[in-house]
Amino acid sequence: MEFLALILFALVFIALMIGFPVALTLSGVSLLFALVAVQFGWFDMAFLQSIPNRVYSIMSNPTLTAVPLFVFMGIMLEQSKLAEQLLGTMDEVMRGFKGGLGLSVILVGALLAASTGIVGATVVTMGLLALPTMLKQGYCPKLATGTICASGTLGQIIPPSIILILLGDVLSSSYQQAQLNQGIFSPETLSVGDLFIGALFPGMLLVVLYMLYVFTMAMLKPETVPADSNVKHPPGLGKRVINSLIPPLALILLVLGSILGGYATPTEAASLGALGAMLLAAAKNRLNLTMIQTVMRGTLQVTSMIFLIFIGAAFFSLTFRGLGGDELMQEFLMDLPGGVFTAVLIVMVLMFIIGFFLDFIEITYIIVPVVAPILLMMGVDPIWLGIMIAINLQTAFLTPPFGFALFYLRGVTPPSVKTIDIYKGVMPYILIQLSVLVMLAVWPELATWLPSVIYDN
């Protein structure tokens, strides 16, 4: 009967590739498949009868409450024109340096990632603000577009990150399931805060490697990364730097510092972040009723989409498990030659390939719940696994043909920039992300050392 689980997985994947809505595909295909299987005695209805409890647990999950709060915070900051002010100031600071504007884009992308975490808004904003200037200064279109796309995706790994919140929820359930399968009854679990702490070093490593790439290109191929000919710094630059950097840095310290210091849960920190974003908007005289309506409407749309996918994924996971899919995957991964190394390698390669076609949320709620309990049963560290998955899924935003960051940027680029230039431009950054995955595989301490130090103290 286990082969039916593979058929279900294939049908869901085909429906998603055709273009059907994710949430409706996950729930509709799974429910229809389960009802047909019941008629032939291949499926136990008890699995479907537990769906109401699963949906209720999703809607009442306190961890997931952080999702709409962080989305609200990100959209509020985007509407307050934080990126525009940051980019303008950093461009002034970096004038005269080889690749100064490119380095500024990466730094601003990192700051926006730590304060907003919304990839689409960051890529579009940076594309509108930075790309015309980069092209005017003589930057190679491939390098300019690739830098903007890659910088925008930093919001996937640098906390507070929506993907880390979702992964924290899925991996926490997977960790508990793995313990139960081994006959272990322990209150110990994995929290979103664990992933936030574990992601700090890998996220900063990505920023450094991005900047190193731009700097290297400026040295080796100066015709692709020019220096700004206007090296004069306008008067009052120091004051503008303080006014531009202090507010977002204060908000970042408020949100992440409260989590790292153990003063607040991620959900409570998200509440502080949402309030802080409103105060920043008010300080810039941009907070008004129209803006609040726009932010709340955007928050409702994004949150509704995410939670509908949660519910659809609950239908899929219960049906997949009822058909014996989890036992099939467990036998496959545990019987592989090479043990844990081969199992993790195959899972990472599978996620990377599927990332060419599916969004990170779909992968998080289709693939991760199936493979994570098995890998955790094999002794894989949950924090390390979560960061590995997060960086792998970050590449899904960059990999053609369906990388969402590519679509976002294509929508705001001038016709003179070809789509193939965008595709070629992100390739070096994809290789950088894969190299960080290799570094994490060789040195797991990059993700696990800081959490261990904080919790030991």
Contacts in CASP RR format, 6 or more apart in sequence:
PFRMAT RR
TARGET T0000
AUTHOR 0000-0000-0000
METHOD contacts of the structure
MODEL  1
MEFLALILFALVFIALMIGFPVALTLSGVSLLFALVAVQFGWFDMAFLQS
IPNRVYSIMSNPTLTAVPLFVFMGIMLEQSKLAEQLLGTMDEVMRGFKGG
LGLSVILVGALLAASTGIVGATVVTMGLLALPTMLKQGYCPKLATGTICA
SGTLGQIIPPSIILILLGDVLSSSYQQAQLNQGIFSPETLSVGDLFIGAL
FPGMLLVVLYMLYVFTMAMLKPETVPADSNVKHPPGLGKRVINSLIPPLA
LILLVLGSILGGYATPTEAASLGALGAMLLAAAKNRLNLTMIQTVMRGTL
QVTSMIFLIFIGAAFFSLTFRGLGGDELMQEFLMDLPGGVFTAVLIVMVL
MFIIGFFLDFIEITYIIVPVVAPILLMMGVDPIWLGIMIAINLQTAFLTP
PFGFALFYLRGVTPPSVKTIDIYKGVMPYILIQLSVLVMLAVWPELATWL
PSVIYDN
1 42 0 8 1.000
1 323 0 8 1.000
1 324 0 8 1.000
2 323 0 8 1.000
2 324 0 8 1.000
2 325 0 8 1.000
2 327 0 8 1.000
2 328 0 8 1.000
4 33 0 8 1.000
4 37 0 8 1.000
4 42 0 8 1.000
4 323 0 8 1.000
5 320 0 8 1.000
5 322 0 8 1.000
5 323 0 8 1.000
5 324 0 8 1.000
5 325 0 8 1.000
5 328 0 8 1.000
6 325 0 8 1.000
6 328 0 8 1.000
7 33 0 8 1.000
8 29 0 8 1.000
8 30 0 8 1.000
8 33 0 8 1.000
8 316 0 8 1.000
8 319 0 8 1.000
8 320 0 8 1.000
8 323 0 8 1.000
9 320 0 8 1.000
9 366 0 8 1.000
11 29 0 8 1.000
11 33 0 8 1.000
12 25 0 8 1.000
12 26 0 8 1.000
12 29 0 8 1.000
12 30 0 8 1.000
12 316 0 8 1.000
12 366 0 8 1.000
13 358 0 8 1.000
15 25 0 8 1.000
15 29 0 8 1.000
16 22 0 8 1.000
16 25 0 8 1.000
16 357 0 8 1.000
16 358 0 8 1.000
16 362 0 8 1.000
17 357 0 8 1.000
22 309 0 8 1.000
22 359 0 8 1.000
22 361 0 8 1.000
22 362 0 8 1.000
23 305 0 8 1.000
23 308 0 8 1.000
23 309 0 8 1.000
23 311 0 8 1.000
23 312 0 8 1.000
24 312 0 8 1.000
26 309 0 8 1.000
26 312 0 8 1.000
26 313 0 8 1.000
26 315 0 8 1.000
26 316 0 8 1.000
26 365 0 8 1.000
26 366 0 8 1.000
27 311 0 8 1.000
27 312 0 8 1.000
27 315 0 8 1.000
27 316 0 8 1.000
28 312 0 8 1.000
28 315 0 8 1.000
29 316 0 8 1.000
30 312 0 8 1.000
30 315 0 8 1.000
30 316 0 8 1.000
30 318 0 8 1.000
30 319 0 8 1.000
30 320 0 8 1.000
31 48 0 8 1.000
31 315 0 8 1.000
31 319 0 8 1.000
33 319 0 8 1.000
34 43 0 8 1.000
34 47 0 8 1.000
34 48 0 8 1.000
34 319 0 8 1.000
37 43 0 8 1.000
37 323 0 8 1.000
38 45 0 8 1.000
42 323 0 8 1.000
43 319 0 8 1.000
43 322 0 8 1.000
43 323 0 8 1.000
44 322 0 8 1.000
47 318 0 8 1.000
47 319 0 8 1.000
47 321 0 8 1.000
47 322 0 8 1.000
48 318 0 8 1.000
48 319 0 8 1.000
50 318 0 8 1.000
51 314 0 8 1.000
51 315 0 8 1.000
51 318 0 8 1.000
54 314 0 8 1.000
54 318 0 8 1.000
55 311 0 8 1.000
55 314 0 8 1.000
58 64 0 8 1.000
58 307 0 8 1.000
58 310 0 8 1.000
58 311 0 8 1.000
58 314 0 8 1.000
59 307 0 8 1.000
61 169 0 8 1.000
62 265 0 8 1.000
62 267 0 8 1.000
63 165 0 8 1.000
63 168 0 8 1.000
63 169 0 8 1.000
63 172 0 8 1.000
63 191 0 8 1.000
63 192 0 8 1.000
63 266 0 8 1.000
63 267 0 8 1.000
64 165 0 8 1.000
64 169 0 8 1.000
64 307 0 8 1.000
64 310 0 8 1.000
65 267 0 8 1.000
65 270 0 8 1.000
66 160 0 8 1.000
66 165 0 8 1.000
66 192 0 8 1.000
66 266 0 8 1.000
66 267 0 8 1.000
66 269 0 8 1.000
66 270 0 8 1.000
67 162 0 8 1.000
67 165 0 8 1.000
67 166 0 8 1.000
67 303 0 8 1.000
67 306 0 8 1.000
67 307 0 8 1.000
68 299 0 8 1.000
68 302 0 8 1.000
68 303 0 8 1.000
69 267 0 8 1.000
69 270 0 8 1.000
69 271 0 8 1.000
69 273 0 8 1.000
69 274 0 8 1.000
70 117 0 8 1.000
70 160 0 8 1.000
70 162 0 8 1.000
70 165 0 8 1.000
70 270 0 8 1.000
70 273 0 8 1.000
70 274 0 8 1.000
71 118 0 8 1.000
71 162 0 8 1.000
71 298 0 8 1.000
71 299 0 8 1.000
71 302 0 8 1.000
71 303 0 8 1.000
72 274 0 8 1.000
72 277 0 8 1.000
72 295 0 8 1.000
72 296 0 8 1.000
72 299 0 8 1.000
73 115 0 8 1.000
73 116 0 8 1.000
73 270 0 8 1.000
73 273 0 8 1.000
73 274 0 8 1.000
73 276 0 8 1.000
73 277 0 8 1.000
74 115 0 8 1.000
74 116 0 8 1.000
74 117 0 8 1.000
74 118 0 8 1.000
74 121 0 8 1.000
74 277 0 8 1.000
75 116 0 8 1.000
75 118 0 8 1.000
75 121 0 8 1.000
75 294 0 8 1.000
75 295 0 8 1.000
75 298 0 8 1.000
75 299 0 8 1.000
75 302 0 8 1.000
76 274 0 8 1.000
76 277 0 8 1.000
76 278 0 8 1.000
76 280 0 8 1.000
76 281 0 8 1.000
76 295 0 8 1.000
77 112 0 8 1.000
77 115 0 8 1.000
77 116 0 8 1.000
77 248 0 8 1.000
77 251 0 8 1.000
77 277 0 8 1.000
77 280 0 8 1.000
77 281 0 8 1.000
78 116 0 8 1.000
78 118 0 8 1.000
78 121 0 8 1.000
78 122 0 8 1.000
78 125 0 8 1.000
79 281 0 8 1.000
79 286 0 8 1.000
79 291 0 8 1.000
79 294 0 8 1.000
79 295 0 8 1.000
80 277 0 8 1.000
80 280 0 8 1.000
80 281 0 8 1.000
80 284 0 8 1.000
80 286 0 8 1.000
80 287 0 8 1.000
81 284 0 8 1.000
81 286 0 8 1.000
82 112 0 8 1.000
82 115 0 8 1.000
82 116 0 8 1.000
82 247 0 8 1.000
82 248 0 8 1.000
82 280 0 8 1.000
83 108 0 8 1.000
83 112 0 8 1.000
83 122 0 8 1.000
83 125 0 8 1.000
83 126 0 8 1.000
83 129 0 8 1.000
84 125 0 8 1.000
84 129 0 8 1.000
85 243 0 8 1.000
85 244 0 8 1.000
86 108 0 8 1.000
86 111 0 8 1.000
86 112 0 8 1.000
86 244 0 8 1.000
86 245 0 8 1.000
86 248 0 8 1.000
87 104 0 8 1.000
87 105 0 8 1.000
87 108 0 8 1.000
87 126 0 8 1.000
87 129 0 8 1.000
87 130 0 8 1.000
88 104 0 8 1.000
88 129 0 8 1.000
88 244 0 8 1.000
89 237 0 8 1.000
89 240 0 8 1.000
89 241 0 8 1.000
89 244 0 8 1.000
89 245 0 8 1.000
90 104 0 8 1.000
90 107 0 8 1.000
90 108 0 8 1.000
90 244 0 8 1.000
91 100 0 8 1.000
91 101 0 8 1.000
91 104 0 8 1.000
91 133 0 8 1.000
91 228 0 8 1.000
92 233 0 8 1.000
92 234 0 8 1.000
92 237 0 8 1.000
92 240 0 8 1.000
93 104 0 8 1.000
93 233 0 8 1.000
93 237 0 8 1.000
93 241 0 8 1.000
94 100 0 8 1.000
94 101 0 8 1.000
94 102 0 8 1.000
94 103 0 8 1.000
94 104 0 8 1.000
94 228 0 8 1.000
95 228 0 8 1.000
95 230 0 8 1.000
95 231 0 8 1.000
95 232 0 8 1.000
95 233 0 8 1.000
96 227 0 8 1.000
96 228 0 8 1.000
96 230 0 8 1.000
96 231 0 8 1.000
97 103 0 8 1.000
97 227 0 8 1.000
97 228 0 8 1.000
98 215 0 8 1.000
98 218 0 8 1.000
98 219 0 8 1.000
98 222 0 8 1.000
98 225 0 8 1.000
98 226 0 8 1.000
98 227 0 8 1.000
99 214 0 8 1.000
99 215 0 8 1.000
99 218 0 8 1.000
99 225 0 8 1.000
99 226 0 8 1.000
99 227 0 8 1.000
100 227 0 8 1.000
100 228 0 8 1.000
101 130 0 8 1.000
101 133 0 8 1.000
101 134 0 8 1.000
101 137 0 8 1.000
101 139 0 8 1.000
101 228 0 8 1.000
102 130 0 8 1.000
102 134 0 8 1.000
102 139 0 8 1.000
102 144 0 8 1.000
102 147 0 8 1.000
102 214 0 8 1.000
102 225 0 8 1.000
103 211 0 8 1.000
103 214 0 8 1.000
103 215 0 8 1.000
104 130 0 8 1.000
105 126 0 8 1.000
105 130 0 8 1.000
105 134 0 8 1.000
105 147 0 8 1.000
105 148 0 8 1.000
105 151 0 8 1.000
106 147 0 8 1.000
106 150 0 8 1.000
106 151 0 8 1.000
106 207 0 8 1.000
106 210 0 8 1.000
106 211 0 8 1.000
106 214 0 8 1.000
107 207 0 8 1.000
107 211 0 8 1.000
108 126 0 8 1.000
108 151 0 8 1.000
109 122 0 8 1.000
109 126 0 8 1.000
109 151 0 8 1.000
109 152 0 8 1.000
109 154 0 8 1.000
109 155 0 8 1.000
110 151 0 8 1.000
110 154 0 8 1.000
110 158 0 8 1.000
110 207 0 8 1.000
111 245 0 8 1.000
111 248 0 8 1.000
111 249 0 8 1.000
111 252 0 8 1.000
112 122 0 8 1.000
112 125 0 8 1.000
112 152 0 8 1.000
112 154 0 8 1.000
112 155 0 8 1.000
112 248 0 8 1.000
113 122 0 8 1.000
113 152 0 8 1.000
113 154 0 8 1.000
113 155 0 8 1.000
113 156 0 8 1.000
113 157 0 8 1.000
113 158 0 8 1.000
113 161 0 8 1.000
114 155 0 8 1.000
114 158 0 8 1.000
114 159 0 8 1.000
114 160 0 8 1.000
114 248 0 8 1.000
114 252 0 8 1.000
114 256 0 8 1.000
115 248 0 8 1.000
115 251 0 8 1.000
115 252 0 8 1.000
116 122 0 8 1.000
116 155 0 8 1.000
117 155 0 8 1.000
117 156 0 8 1.000
117 158 0 8 1.000
117 160 0 8 1.000
117 161 0 8 1.000
117 162 0 8 1.000
118 155 0 8 1.000
118 162 0 8 1.000
119 152 0 8 1.000
119 153 0 8 1.000
119 155 0 8 1.000
119 156 0 8 1.000
119 397 0 8 1.000
119 404 0 8 1.000
119 405 0 8 1.000
119 408 0 8 1.000
120 152 0 8 1.000
120 404 0 8 1.000
120 405 0 8 1.000
120 408 0 8 1.000
122 151 0 8 1.000
122 152 0 8 1.000
122 154 0 8 1.000
122 155 0 8 1.000
123 148 0 8 1.000
123 149 0 8 1.000
123 152 0 8 1.000
123 153 0 8 1.000
123 405 0 8 1.000
123 408 0 8 1.000
123 409 0 8 1.000
124 408 0 8 1.000
124 409 0 8 1.000
124 411 0 8 1.000
124 412 0 8 1.000
126 148 0 8 1.000
126 151 0 8 1.000
126 152 0 8 1.000
127 148 0 8 1.000
127 409 0 8 1.000
127 412 0 8 1.000
127 413 0 8 1.000
128 412 0 8 1.000
130 144 0 8 1.000
130 148 0 8 1.000
131 144 0 8 1.000
131 145 0 8 1.000
131 148 0 8 1.000
131 409 0 8 1.000
131 412 0 8 1.000
131 413 0 8 1.000
131 417 0 8 1.000
132 414 0 8 1.000
134 144 0 8 1.000
135 141 0 8 1.000
135 144 0 8 1.000
135 414 0 8 1.000
135 416 0 8 1.000
135 417 0 8 1.000
137 226 0 8 1.000
137 228 0 8 1.000
138 226 0 8 1.000
139 224 0 8 1.000
139 225 0 8 1.000
139 226 0 8 1.000
140 221 0 8 1.000
140 223 0 8 1.000
140 224 0 8 1.000
140 225 0 8 1.000
141 416 0 8 1.000
141 417 0 8 1.000
141 418 0 8 1.000
141 421 0 8 1.000
142 224 0 8 1.000
142 421 0 8 1.000
142 422 0 8 1.000
142 424 0 8 1.000
142 425 0 8 1.000
143 214 0 8 1.000
143 217 0 8 1.000
143 224 0 8 1.000
143 225 0 8 1.000
143 425 0 8 1.000
145 409 0 8 1.000
145 413 0 8 1.000
145 417 0 8 1.000
145 421 0 8 1.000
145 422 0 8 1.000
145 425 0 8 1.000
145 426 0 8 1.000
146 422 0 8 1.000
146 425 0 8 1.000
146 426 0 8 1.000
146 428 0 8 1.000
146 429 0 8 1.000
147 210 0 8 1.000
147 214 0 8 1.000
147 429 0 8 1.000
148 409 0 8 1.000
149 397 0 8 1.000
149 398 0 8 1.000
149 405 0 8 1.000
149 406 0 8 1.000
149 409 0 8 1.000
149 422 0 8 1.000
149 425 0 8 1.000
149 426 0 8 1.000
149 429 0 8 1.000
150 210 0 8 1.000
150 398 0 8 1.000
150 405 0 8 1.000
150 426 0 8 1.000
150 429 0 8 1.000
150 432 0 8 1.000
151 210 0 8 1.000
152 405 0 8 1.000
153 394 0 8 1.000
153 397 0 8 1.000
153 398 0 8 1.000
153 405 0 8 1.000
154 203 0 8 1.000
154 206 0 8 1.000
154 207 0 8 1.000
155 161 0 8 1.000
156 163 0 8 1.000
156 360 0 8 1.000
156 390 0 8 1.000
156 391 0 8 1.000
156 393 0 8 1.000
156 394 0 8 1.000
156 397 0 8 1.000
157 163 0 8 1.000
157 164 0 8 1.000
157 199 0 8 1.000
157 202 0 8 1.000
157 203 0 8 1.000
157 206 0 8 1.000
157 387 0 8 1.000
157 390 0 8 1.000
157 391 0 8 1.000
157 394 0 8 1.000
158 199 0 8 1.000
158 200 0 8 1.000
158 203 0 8 1.000
158 204 0 8 1.000
158 207 0 8 1.000
159 193 0 8 1.000
159 195 0 8 1.000
159 196 0 8 1.000
159 199 0 8 1.000
159 200 0 8 1.000
159 256 0 8 1.000
159 259 0 8 1.000
160 196 0 8 1.000
160 255 0 8 1.000
160 256 0 8 1.000
160 266 0 8 1.000
160 269 0 8 1.000
160 270 0 8 1.000
161 196 0 8 1.000
161 199 0 8 1.000
161 390 0 8 1.000
162 306 0 8 1.000
163 360 0 8 1.000
163 364 0 8 1.000
163 390 0 8 1.000
163 393 0 8 1.000
163 394 0 8 1.000
164 192 0 8 1.000
164 195 0 8 1.000
164 196 0 8 1.000
164 199 0 8 1.000
164 390 0 8 1.000
165 192 0 8 1.000
165 266 0 8 1.000
166 306 0 8 1.000
166 361 0 8 1.000
166 364 0 8 1.000
166 365 0 8 1.000
167 195 0 8 1.000
167 364 0 8 1.000
167 368 0 8 1.000
167 386 0 8 1.000
167 389 0 8 1.000
167 390 0 8 1.000
168 190 0 8 1.000
168 191 0 8 1.000
168 192 0 8 1.000
168 194 0 8 1.000
168 195 0 8 1.000
168 386 0 8 1.000
169 192 0 8 1.000
170 364 0 8 1.000
170 365 0 8 1.000
170 368 0 8 1.000
170 369 0 8 1.000
170 372 0 8 1.000
171 190 0 8 1.000
171 195 0 8 1.000
171 368 0 8 1.000
171 372 0 8 1.000
171 376 0 8 1.000
171 382 0 8 1.000
171 385 0 8 1.000
171 386 0 8 1.000
172 189 0 8 1.000
172 190 0 8 1.000
172 191 0 8 1.000
173 369 0 8 1.000
174 368 0 8 1.000
174 369 0 8 1.000
174 372 0 8 1.000
174 373 0 8 1.000
174 376 0 8 1.000
174 382 0 8 1.000
175 189 0 8 1.000
175 190 0 8 1.000
175 372 0 8 1.000
175 373 0 8 1.000
175 376 0 8 1.000
175 382 0 8 1.000
176 189 0 8 1.000
177 373 0 8 1.000
178 372 0 8 1.000
178 373 0 8 1.000
178 374 0 8 1.000
178 376 0 8 1.000
178 377 0 8 1.000
179 185 0 8 1.000
179 186 0 8 1.000
181 373 0 8 1.000
181 377 0 8 1.000
182 377 0 8 1.000
190 382 0 8 1.000
190 383 0 8 1.000
191 266 0 8 1.000
192 266 0 8 1.000
193 259 0 8 1.000
193 265 0 8 1.000
193 266 0 8 1.000
194 382 0 8 1.000
194 383 0 8 1.000
194 451 0 8 1.000
195 383 0 8 1.000
195 386 0 8 1.000
195 387 0 8 1.000
195 390 0 8 1.000
196 256 0 8 1.000
196 259 0 8 1.000
196 260 0 8 1.000
196 266 0 8 1.000
197 259 0 8 1.000
197 260 0 8 1.000
197 450 0 8 1.000
197 451 0 8 1.000
197 454 0 8 1.000
198 383 0 8 1.000
198 387 0 8 1.000
198 447 0 8 1.000
198 448 0 8 1.000
198 450 0 8 1.000
198 451 0 8 1.000
199 387 0 8 1.000
199 390 0 8 1.000
199 447 0 8 1.000
200 450 0 8 1.000
201 446 0 8 1.000
201 447 0 8 1.000
201 449 0 8 1.000
201 450 0 8 1.000
202 387 0 8 1.000
202 391 0 8 1.000
202 436 0 8 1.000
202 440 0 8 1.000
202 446 0 8 1.000
202 447 0 8 1.000
205 436 0 8 1.000
205 439 0 8 1.000
205 446 0 8 1.000
206 391 0 8 1.000
206 432 0 8 1.000
206 433 0 8 1.000
206 436 0 8 1.000
209 432 0 8 1.000
209 435 0 8 1.000
209 436 0 8 1.000
210 429 0 8 1.000
210 432 0 8 1.000
213 428 0 8 1.000
213 429 0 8 1.000
213 432 0 8 1.000
214 225 0 8 1.000
217 224 0 8 1.000
217 225 0 8 1.000
218 225 0 8 1.000
218 227 0 8 1.000
247 280 0 8 1.000
247 283 0 8 1.000
248 280 0 8 1.000
251 273 0 8 1.000
251 276 0 8 1.000
251 277 0 8 1.000
251 280 0 8 1.000
254 269 0 8 1.000
254 272 0 8 1.000
254 273 0 8 1.000
254 276 0 8 1.000
255 269 0 8 1.000
255 270 0 8 1.000
255 272 0 8 1.000
255 273 0 8 1.000
256 269 0 8 1.000
257 263 0 8 1.000
257 269 0 8 1.000
258 264 0 8 1.000
258 268 0 8 1.000
258 269 0 8 1.000
258 272 0 8 1.000
259 265 0 8 1.000
259 266 0 8 1.000
259 269 0 8 1.000
260 454 0 8 1.000
261 454 0 8 1.000
264 272 0 8 1.000
278 287 0 8 1.000
281 287 0 8 1.000
281 291 0 8 1.000
306 361 0 8 1.000
309 361 0 8 1.000
309 362 0 8 1.000
309 365 0 8 1.000
310 365 0 8 1.000
312 365 0 8 1.000
313 365 0 8 1.000
313 366 0 8 1.000
313 369 0 8 1.000
316 365 0 8 1.000
316 366 0 8 1.000
317 365 0 8 1.000
317 369 0 8 1.000
317 370 0 8 1.000
320 326 0 8 1.000
320 370 0 8 1.000
325 370 0 8 1.000
326 370 0 8 1.000
326 373 0 8 1.000
326 374 0 8 1.000
329 370 0 8 1.000
329 371 0 8 1.000
329 374 0 8 1.000
330 374 0 8 1.000
330 377 0 8 1.000
333 343 0 8 1.000
333 346 0 8 1.000
333 347 0 8 1.000
333 371 0 8 1.000
333 374 0 8 1.000
333 375 0 8 1.000
333 378 0 8 1.000
334 343 0 8 1.000
334 374 0 8 1.000
334 378 0 8 1.000
336 342 0 8 1.000
336 343 0 8 1.000
336 346 0 8 1.000
339 378 0 8 1.000
340 375 0 8 1.000
340 378 0 8 1.000
340 379 0 8 1.000
340 380 0 8 1.000
343 374 0 8 1.000
343 375 0 8 1.000
343 378 0 8 1.000
344 375 0 8 1.000
344 380 0 8 1.000
344 385 0 8 1.000
344 388 0 8 1.000
344 441 0 8 1.000
347 367 0 8 1.000
347 371 0 8 1.000
347 375 0 8 1.000
348 388 0 8 1.000
348 392 0 8 1.000
348 437 0 8 1.000
350 367 0 8 1.000
351 363 0 8 1.000
351 367 0 8 1.000
351 389 0 8 1.000
351 392 0 8 1.000
351 393 0 8 1.000
352 392 0 8 1.000
352 395 0 8 1.000
352 399 0 8 1.000
352 434 0 8 1.000
354 363 0 8 1.000
354 367 0 8 1.000
355 363 0 8 1.000
355 393 0 8 1.000
355 395 0 8 1.000
355 396 0 8 1.000
355 399 0 8 1.000
355 402 0 8 1.000
355 403 0 8 1.000
356 396 0 8 1.000
356 399 0 8 1.000
356 400 0 8 1.000
356 401 0 8 1.000
356 402 0 8 1.000
356 403 0 8 1.000
357 402 0 8 1.000
358 366 0 8 1.000
358 396 0 8 1.000
358 402 0 8 1.000
359 396 0 8 1.000
359 404 0 8 1.000
360 393 0 8 1.000
360 394 0 8 1.000
360 396 0 8 1.000
360 397 0 8 1.000
363 393 0 8 1.000
363 396 0 8 1.000
364 389 0 8 1.000
364 393 0 8 1.000
368 389 0 8 1.000
372 385 0 8 1.000
375 385 0 8 1.000
376 382 0 8 1.000
376 385 0 8 1.000
381 444 0 8 1.000
381 448 0 8 1.000
383 447 0 8 1.000
383 448 0 8 1.000
383 451 0 8 1.000
384 440 0 8 1.000
384 444 0 8 1.000
384 447 0 8 1.000
384 448 0 8 1.000
386 447 0 8 1.000
387 440 0 8 1.000
387 447 0 8 1.000
388 437 0 8 1.000
388 440 0 8 1.000
388 441 0 8 1.000
388 447 0 8 1.000
391 433 0 8 1.000
391 436 0 8 1.000
391 437 0 8 1.000
391 440 0 8 1.000
392 437 0 8 1.000
394 433 0 8 1.000
395 430 0 8 1.000
395 433 0 8 1.000
395 434 0 8 1.000
396 403 0 8 1.000
396 404 0 8 1.000
397 403 0 8 1.000
397 404 0 8 1.000
397 405 0 8 1.000
397 406 0 8 1.000
398 405 0 8 1.000
398 406 0 8 1.000
398 426 0 8 1.000
398 429 0 8 1.000
398 430 0 8 1.000
398 433 0 8 1.000
399 426 0 8 1.000
399 430 0 8 1.000
400 406 0 8 1.000
400 423 0 8 1.000
400 426 0 8 1.000
405 426 0 8 1.000
406 419 0 8 1.000
406 422 0 8 1.000
406 423 0 8 1.000
406 426 0 8 1.000
409 422 0 8 1.000
410 419 0 8 1.000
410 422 0 8 1.000
413 422 0 8 1.000
439 446 0 8 1.000
440 446 0 8 1.000
440 447 0 8 1.000
END
